[in-house]
Amino acid sequence: MIIAPSILNADNLNLGRDIKKATQAGITRFHIDIMDGHFVPNLSYGPQLVQDFKREFPLVEAEIHLMSDNLETMIPAFTQAGADLLEFHFEASKKVEYWLDYLASNGVKTGLVLNPETDVNVLKPYLKELKQVLLMSVHPGFGGQKYIPETADKIAQLKQLMKDANVNIPIEVDGGINDKTAPLAEKAGANVLVCGSYIFKNGDIAGQIRKLEGILNEGH
């Protein structure tokens, strides 16, 4: 299981400090939420942050979750900024194939994101080109929301879809992940958990990471 802390919930005036604390606790990938104020109502970071992140933490993976429908501008900008993995919303593009090819040809790992209402079957044509699928377990745009329990059914459906297509790619879950919901997502078949508020809003960052890892390890 990979835990990918969402820096959206870190202390933005001490972002480097919080990221460093998490890396010292063994974190090797961070989830960076990019929101454009149009596709979702909130605003977050720009390409400069990703560039700075990769300069300061070159060996740590920058996973970009692009919540934007302006892909023509955003995907090239974040590709150039140093994204290791970029996942964009299926709902945001009529040119999914084009952008998956673009990312792959620029050496960026490809991911697609599905909102809670979107059927997993829309992924069928793209499964062989994807390096990861992100299922939203909240409605995108704001941190700190409650986990949608039906996500477990969706993970199971996606696992079956992959089995039928003879592919095996990581399933990531994002939204409302904490010590109670993480085991549910893992049991359903998730491989990557995005965790924000639980890690960054409870004081001891390293302690929260260890606690979550301990709970997940108990299930094995």
C-alpha positions in Angstrom: 0.0 0.0 0.0 1.3 3.5 -0.9 0.2 6.4 1.2 0.3 9.7 -0.8 -0.2 12.7 1.5 -2.1 15.5 -0.1 -0.1 18.8 0.4 -3.4 20.7 0.1 -4.0 20.0 3.8 -0.4 20.9 4.9 0.5 24.2 6.5 1.0 26.3 3.3 3.2 28.8 5.1 5.4 25.9 6.2 5.0 23.6 3.2 8.6 22.6 2.9 8.8 21.8 6.6 5.7 19.6 6.5 6.8 17.7 3.3 10.2 17.1 4.9 8.6 15.7 8.1 6.5 13.3 6.0 9.6 12.2 3.9 11.5 11.6 7.1 8.7 9.2 8.1 9.2 7.3 4.9 6.8 8.9 2.4 8.1 8.7 -1.2 5.1 10.2 -3.1 3.0 13.3 -2.6 -0.4 14.1 -4.1 -0.5 17.7 -5.4 -4.1 18.9 -6.1 -4.3 21.5 -8.9 -7.6 23.3 -8.9 -8.5 26.0 -11.5 -11.6 27.7 -10.0 -13.6 26.6 -13.0 -13.8 22.8 -13.2 -14.0 22.9 -9.4 -14.9 26.0 -7.4 -11.6 26.1 -5.4 -8.1 27.3 -6.4 -4.8 25.9 -5.4 -1.2 25.7 -6.8 0.5 26.5 -10.1 3.4 24.9 -12.0 6.0 26.9 -10.0 5.1 24.9 -6.9 5.8 21.6 -8.7 9.1 22.9 -10.0 10.1 24.0 -6.5 9.0 20.7 -5.1 11.1 18.7 -7.6 14.1 21.0 -6.9 13.9 20.5 -3.2 12.8 16.8 -3.2 14.2 15.4 -6.5 13.9 11.8 -5.4 10.3 12.1 -4.2 7.4 11.5 -6.6 5.2 14.4 -7.6 1.7 13.0 -8.3 -0.4 15.7 -10.0 -4.2 15.5 -9.6 -5.4 18.0 -12.2 -8.9 19.4 -11.5 -9.2 21.5 -14.6 -11.0 21.5 -18.0 -8.3 23.7 -19.5 -6.0 20.8 -20.4 -4.4 22.6 -23.4 -2.7 25.0 -21.0 -2.4 22.9 -17.9 -1.1 19.5 -19.0 1.9 21.0 -20.9 2.7 23.4 -18.1 2.7 20.7 -15.4 4.6 18.3 -17.7 7.4 20.9 -18.1 7.3 21.7 -14.3 8.4 18.1 -13.6 5.3 16.0 -12.9 6.2 12.4 -12.4 2.6 11.2 -12.7 -0.3 13.3 -13.9 -3.9 12.2 -13.6 -6.7 14.3 -15.2 -10.5 14.0 -14.9 -12.3 11.8 -17.5 -15.2 14.3 -17.2 -12.9 17.2 -18.2 -11.9 16.2 -21.7 -13.2 15.1 -25.0 -9.7 14.2 -26.1 -8.7 11.6 -23.5 -6.7 9.5 -25.9 -4.7 12.5 -27.2 -3.7 13.6 -23.7 -2.7 10.1 -22.6 -0.4 9.9 -25.6 1.0 13.3 -24.9 1.9 12.4 -21.3 3.4 9.1 -22.3 5.5 10.6 -25.1 6.8 13.2 -22.6 7.8 10.5 -20.0 5.0 11.3 -17.6 3.1 8.4 -16.0 -0.6 8.6 -17.0 -3.6 8.5 -14.8 -7.4 9.1 -15.2 -9.7 10.3 -12.4 -13.4 9.5 -12.0 -15.8 11.6 -10.0 -18.1 9.7 -7.6 -21.0 9.6 -10.1 -19.0 8.4 -13.1 -19.3 4.8 -14.2 -16.0 2.8 -14.2 -16.9 1.3 -17.6 -15.9 4.6 -19.3 -12.3 3.5 -18.6 -12.5 0.4 -20.9 -10.9 1.9 -24.0 -8.0 3.3 -22.0 -7.0 0.7 -19.5 -3.9 -0.6 -21.4 -2.5 3.0 -21.6 -3.0 3.9 -17.9 -0.4 3.6 -15.1 -3.0 4.4 -12.4 -6.8 5.1 -11.9 -7.9 7.5 -9.2 -11.4 7.1 -7.8 -12.8 10.1 -6.0 -14.3 9.1 -2.7 -15.6 12.7 -2.2 -16.7 15.3 -4.6 -13.6 17.1 -5.8 -12.7 20.6 -4.9 -12.2 20.8 -1.1 -10.2 18.9 1.5 -11.7 17.5 4.7 -14.9 15.9 3.3 -16.5 12.7 4.4 -15.7 9.4 2.6 -18.5 8.0 0.3 -19.1 4.4 1.5 -20.2 3.3 -2.0 -16.6 3.7 -3.2 -16.0 0.1 -2.1 -18.4 -1.2 -4.8 -16.8 1.0 -7.4 -13.3 -0.4 -6.5 -14.7 -3.9 -6.9 -16.3 -3.1 -10.3 -13.0 -1.6 -11.5 -11.0 -4.7 -10.3 -13.4 -6.8 -12.3 -13.1 -4.6 -15.4 -9.3 -4.8 -15.2 -9.4 -8.6 -14.8 -11.6 -8.9 -17.9 -9.1 -6.7 -19.8 -6.1 -8.6 -18.4 -4.5 -5.5 -17.0 -3.3 -4.8 -13.5 -2.8 -1.2 -12.6 -2.9 0.6 -9.2 -6.2 1.9 -8.0 -5.9 5.1 -5.9 -8.6 6.5 -3.7 -8.9 10.1 -2.7 -11.1 11.8 -0.2 -12.0 11.3 3.5 -9.2 8.8 4.1 -8.5 8.3 7.8 -7.8 5.5 10.3 -11.4 4.3 9.9 -11.8 4.5 6.1 -8.3 3.5 5.0 -8.8 -0.2 5.9 -12.2 -0.2 4.1 -10.6 1.1 0.9 -7.7 -1.3 1.2 -10.0 -4.3 1.8 -12.0 -3.3 -1.3 -8.8 -3.4 -3.4 -7.2 0.0 -3.4 -3.4 0.2 -3.7 -2.8 3.9 -3.2 -4.4 6.1 -0.6 -4.4 9.9 -0.7 -4.5 11.2 2.8 -4.6 14.9 3.7 -6.3 16.2 6.8 -5.6 13.0 8.8 -1.9 13.4 8.3 -1.4 17.1 8.3 -4.2 18.5 10.6 -3.5 16.4 13.8 -0.2 17.8 15.0 2.4 15.1 14.8 2.8 14.3 11.0 5.2 11.4 11.4 3.1 10.0 14.2 0.0 10.1 12.1 1.7 8.4 9.2 3.0 5.6 11.5 -0.4 5.2 13.0 -2.1 4.8 9.6 0.6 2.4 8.4 0.1 0.4 11.6 -3.6 0.1 11.1 -3.2 -1.0 7.5 -0.5 -3.6 8.5 -2.9 -5.0 11.1 -5.2 -6.1 8.3 -2.5 -8.5 6.8 
